[in-house]
Amino acid sequence: MKHGKSWLPAHILVWAYALLLVIPLYYLVASSFKTNDQIFAHPFSPPTSLSFGNFSEAFSSADLGMAVVNSGLVTVLSLALTLVLALPAAFALARSTGRAAKVVEGIFSLGFLIPTFAALFPTFLLAAATGLFHTRAFMVLFLPATAMPLSVVILVQFMRTIPKEMEEAARMDGASTFTVLRHVYTPMCLPGIATILLMNFLTFWNEYLYSLVIIGPDPSQRTVQVALPTLKSLTGTDYGVLTAGTVLTLVPVWVVYTVLQKRMQQALVSGAVKM
């Protein structure tokens, strides 16, 4: 009984935190089925009908179909390039024990100290100098650079937990360095890979500032986060349509989280066990 009472404050805090998350989500989803009058008159009441008129209006007004395709293309290619760069870098750092490796790892960690706004103007000049201004290609090259510090640091910690005997056994069987990375380290780091995929997906998908400046408002190029604010109007914004568009942009996030959450939970549990 005493053990149960000791856990009571923790349960209360967990449920209170869950409630704080659920209430805004419920308000967002419920508002997407309402008119402006219904939203302001009864903000937390359930919608009277499940008409998808707001969703179709948001989809057509902001051309969200093309925006979702652009965001998906930029996000997927950026995630792939991040893994292609981060895995070998983390592999080299995890296997190195010299002072130079610690210095290189520290340089990667310095990436956390660079403010987002501080790199905006140099990034703009770089995009203009390379001829990739107002293109999605530059964002595909730029976003992995912003994700490398966190990705490398996380993967290095996972790779250092892999016993060296496994690599030595693979070497005795004639495995090359690339084979060891592909068939030994990568499969055993899947929880860590899932973690950085999920974290980077959220960052890349929700990126707004650089997408607005670099890609611009062109409907054929802009991402979903740049397209969404076009649903707002200075004269009579339809908040039902705006919230419907927001809900549409959350669907890919929910799908990716559902797919990767088990792997991420494995990473958290394994980290707790090692501690």
C-alpha positions in Angstrom: 0.0 0.0 0.0 2.8 2.4 0.8 4.4 1.6 -2.5 1.2 2.5 -4.3 0.9 5.8 -2.4 4.4 6.8 -3.3 3.6 6.5 -7.0 0.4 8.6 -6.7 2.0 12.0 -7.3 3.8 10.7 -10.3 0.5 9.3 -11.8 -1.2 12.7 -11.1 1.6 14.6 -12.9 1.6 12.2 -15.9 -2.2 12.4 -16.4 -2.1 16.2 -15.9 0.6 16.5 -18.6 -1.3 14.2 -20.9 -4.4 16.4 -20.4 -2.4 19.5 -21.3 -1.5 17.8 -24.5 -4.9 16.4 -25.4 -6.9 19.6 -24.8 -5.2 21.7 -27.5 -5.3 18.7 -29.9 -9.0 18.2 -29.3 -9.7 21.9 -29.8 -7.7 21.9 -33.1 -9.5 18.9 -34.5 -13.0 20.0 -33.3 -12.5 23.5 -34.7 -11.6 22.0 -38.2 -15.2 20.9 -38.5 -16.8 24.2 -37.4 -17.6 27.6 -38.7 -16.2 30.8 -37.3 -19.4 31.5 -35.3 -19.3 28.0 -33.8 -15.6 28.2 -32.9 -16.1 31.5 -31.0 -19.5 30.7 -29.5 -18.7 27.2 -28.3 -14.9 26.6 -28.6 -14.8 23.3 -26.7 -18.1 21.8 -27.7 -18.0 18.8 -30.2 -18.8 19.7 -33.8 -22.4 19.4 -34.8 -21.5 17.7 -38.1 -18.4 15.9 -39.6 -18.5 17.7 -42.9 -15.1 17.8 -44.6 -15.8 21.1 -46.4 -13.1 23.0 -44.4 -10.6 20.4 -45.4 -11.3 20.5 -49.1 -11.3 24.3 -48.9 -8.0 24.4 -47.2 -6.6 21.8 -49.6 -7.6 23.9 -52.7 -7.0 27.4 -51.4 -3.4 26.9 -50.2 -2.6 24.3 -52.9 -1.7 21.9 -50.0 -1.4 19.0 -52.3 1.7 20.4 -54.1 3.0 21.7 -50.8 2.8 18.3 -49.1 4.6 16.8 -52.1 7.4 19.4 -51.8 7.7 19.0 -48.1 7.8 15.2 -48.4 10.4 15.3 -51.1 12.6 17.7 -49.2 12.2 15.8 -45.9 12.8 12.3 -47.3 15.9 13.3 -49.4 17.3 15.3 -46.4 16.8 12.3 -44.1 18.5 10.0 -46.5 21.5 12.3 -47.0 21.7 12.8 -43.2 22.0 9.1 -42.7 24.5 8.7 -45.5 26.8 11.3 -43.9 26.2 10.6 -40.2 26.6 6.8 -40.2 30.2 6.8 -41.5 31.2 9.8 -39.4 29.8 8.2 -36.2 31.4 4.9 -37.1 34.8 6.5 -37.5 34.5 8.4 -34.3 33.2 5.4 -32.3 36.1 3.2 -33.4 38.8 5.9 -32.7 40.3 6.4 -29.3 42.9 9.0 -29.9 42.9 12.6 -28.9 42.2 13.7 -32.5 38.9 11.8 -32.4 37.8 13.6 -29.2 38.6 17.0 -30.9 36.5 16.1 -33.9 33.7 14.9 -31.7 33.9 18.2 -29.8 33.7 20.1 -33.1 30.5 18.3 -34.0 29.1 19.2 -30.6 29.8 22.9 -31.3 27.0 22.7 -33.9 24.5 23.0 -31.0 25.8 26.5 -30.2 25.0 28.0 -33.5 21.7 30.0 -33.3 19.2 29.6 -36.1 19.1 33.2 -37.0 22.9 33.6 -37.0 23.2 31.4 -40.0 20.3 32.9 -42.0 22.2 35.6 -43.9 25.3 33.5 -44.7 23.0 30.7 -45.9 21.1 33.2 -48.1 24.4 34.4 -49.7 25.6 30.8 -50.2 22.3 29.9 -51.9 22.6 32.9 -54.2 26.3 32.2 -55.0 25.7 28.6 -55.9 22.7 29.4 -58.1 20.3 27.4 -56.0 18.3 30.2 -54.6 14.5 29.6 -54.7 15.1 25.9 -55.2 14.3 22.8 -53.1 17.7 21.3 -54.0 19.5 23.8 -51.7 17.2 22.9 -48.8 18.0 19.2 -49.4 21.7 20.0 -49.0 21.3 22.5 -46.2 19.0 20.6 -43.8 21.3 17.6 -43.3 24.1 20.1 -42.4 21.9 21.4 -39.5 21.1 17.9 -38.3 24.6 16.5 -38.4 25.7 17.5 -34.9 22.8 15.8 -33.1 22.8 12.8 -35.4 26.5 12.1 -35.1 26.5 12.5 -31.3 23.6 10.1 -30.8 24.9 7.5 -33.2 28.4 7.6 -31.7 27.0 6.8 -28.3 25.1 3.8 -29.7 28.1 2.5 -31.7 30.4 2.6 -28.6 28.2 0.1 -26.8 28.8 -2.5 -29.5 31.4 -5.1 -28.4 34.6 -4.9 -30.3 34.7 -8.7 -30.5 31.8 -8.6 -33.0 33.9 -6.4 -35.4 37.0 -8.6 -34.8 35.0 -11.7 -35.7 33.7 -10.0 -38.9 37.3 -9.0 -39.8 38.5 -12.6 -39.4 35.8 -13.6 -41.9 37.3 -11.2 -44.4 34.8 -8.4 -44.0 35.8 -4.9 -45.2 35.3 -1.7 -43.3 32.1 -0.9 -45.2 30.8 -4.5 -44.6 31.4 -4.1 -40.9 29.5 -0.8 -40.9 26.6 -2.2 -42.9 26.2 -5.7 -41.4 27.4 -5.3 -37.8 27.0 -1.7 -36.6 24.0 -0.5 -38.6 21.6 -3.3 -37.6 22.6 -3.0 -33.9 22.0 0.8 -34.0 18.5 0.6 -35.4 17.0 2.2 -32.3 19.4 5.1 -32.5 18.8 5.4 -36.3 15.0 5.5 -35.6 15.5 8.2 -33.0 17.4 10.5 -35.2 15.0 9.8 -38.1 12.1 10.8 -36.0 13.7 13.9 -34.5 15.1 15.1 -37.8 11.7 14.4 -39.5 10.0 16.7 -37.1 12.6 19.3 -37.6 12.7 19.1 -41.4 8.9 18.8 -41.8 8.2 21.8 -39.5 11.0 24.0 -40.8 9.6 27.4 -41.8 12.1 30.3 -41.7 14.7 28.9 -44.2 12.1 27.4 -46.4 10.4 30.8 -46.6 13.6 32.7 -47.4 15.4 30.2 -49.6 12.5 28.5 -51.5 10.1 31.4 -51.4 6.4 31.6 -51.8 6.2 30.1 -55.3 3.3 27.6 -55.2 5.2 25.1 -57.2 8.2 25.0 -54.9 7.0 26.1 -51.4 6.7 23.6 -48.5 3.6 23.0 -46.5 4.7 25.2 -43.6 5.1 28.1 -46.0 1.8 27.4 -47.7 -0.3 27.1 -44.5 -0.1 30.8 -43.5 -1.6 31.8 -46.9 -4.9 30.6 -45.4 -4.9 33.6 -43.1 -6.4 36.8 -44.3 -6.3 40.3 -42.9 -10.0 40.6 -43.5 -12.1 37.8 -42.2 -9.9 34.8 -41.6 -11.8 31.5 -41.7 -10.4 29.7 -38.7 -12.2 26.5 -39.5 -10.4 26.3 -42.8 -7.1 27.3 -41.1 -7.3 24.6 -38.4 -8.4 22.1 -41.0 -5.2 22.8 -43.0 -3.2 22.5 -39.8 -4.7 19.1 -39.1 -3.8 17.9 -42.6 -0.2 18.8 -42.0 -0.1 16.9 -38.8 -1.2 13.6 -40.4 2.3 12.7 -41.8 3.8 13.5 -38.4 1.4 11.1 -36.7 2.1 8.4 -39.3 5.9 8.6 -39.0 5.7 8.7 -35.2 3.5 5.6 -35.2 6.0 3.7 -37.4 9.1 4.7 -35.5 7.9 5.0 -31.9 8.7 1.3 -31.0 12.3 1.7 -32.1 12.6 5.0 -30.2 11.2 3.4 -27.1 13.9 0.6 -27.4 16.5 3.4 -27.6 15.2 5.0 -24.4 14.9 1.7 -22.5 18.4 0.5 -23.6 19.8 3.9 -22.5 18.1 3.5 -19.1 19.5 0.0 -18.7 23.0 1.1 -19.5 22.8 3.9 -16.9 
